[in-house]
Amino acid sequence: MAEFRAAAESKQDWGDRFEQLMQAYFRTDPYYQDLFSNLWLWWEYPQRDNSGDIDTDLVTKERISGEFWAIQCKFYRHPRGWPTPL
């Protein structure tokens, strides 16, 4: 991740790259590959109707139910002293 972050030219570029990484993950992980029929970056989502930034990074459509999911991608370090998940 350090190399990935170092390649980013700005905080915005880092966020965009991270969202694209998460999109690739959801598209290639076998569980999510089966769960979702569609997966868009927010800016690619055809039904966003020119909405601006609403803190949604990805939109997915569940394959079986047809329900839509809004996903917010976050990548940050916990401050020192915070418990680390096992």
For each residue, the residues with C-beta under 8 A, 3 or more apart:
1: 4 5 75
2: 5 6
3: 6 7
4: 1 7 8 17 18 21
5: 1 2 8 14
6: 2 3
7: 3 4 17
8: 4 5 11 13 14 17
9: 13
10: 13 14
11: 8 14 15
12: 15 16
13: 8 9 10 16 17
14: 5 8 10 11 17 18
15: 11 12 18 19 73
16: 12 13 19 20
17: 4 7 8 13 14 20 21
18: 4 14 15 21 22 73 75
19: 15 16 22 23 41 57 58 73
20: 16 17 23 24 41
21: 4 17 18 24 25
22: 18 19 25 26 57 58 71 73
23: 19 20 26 27 39 41 58
24: 20 21 27 28
25: 21 22 28 29 32
26: 22 23 29 32 33 36 39 58 60 71
27: 23 24 32 33 39
28: 24 25 33
29: 25 26 32 33
30: 33 34
31: 34 35
32: 25 26 27 29 35 36
33: 26 27 28 29 30 36
34: 30 31 63
35: 31 32 62 63
36: 26 32 33 39 60 61 62 63 69
37: 61 62 63
38: 60 61
39: 23 26 27 36 58 59 60 61
40: 44 45 46 58 59 60
41: 19 20 23 44 45 57 58
42: 45 48 53 54 56 57 58 59
43: 48
44: 40 41
45: 40 41 42 48 59
46: 40
47:
48: 42 43 45 51 59
49:
50:
51: 48 54
52:
53: 42
54: 42 51
55: 72
56: 42 59 70 71 72
57: 19 22 41 42 71 72 73
58: 19 22 23 26 39 40 41 42 70 71 73
59: 39 40 42 45 48 56 68 69 70 71
60: 26 36 38 39 40 68 69 71
61: 36 37 38 39 66 67 68 69
62: 35 36 37 65 66 67 68 69
63: 34 35 36 37
64:
65: 62
66: 61 62
67: 61 62
68: 59 60 61 62
69: 36 59 60 61 62
70: 56 58 59
71: 22 26 56 57 58 59 60
72: 55 56 57
73: 15 18 19 22 57 58
74:
75: 1 18
76:
77:
78: 82 84
79: 82
80:
81:
82: 78 79
83:
84: 78
85:
86:
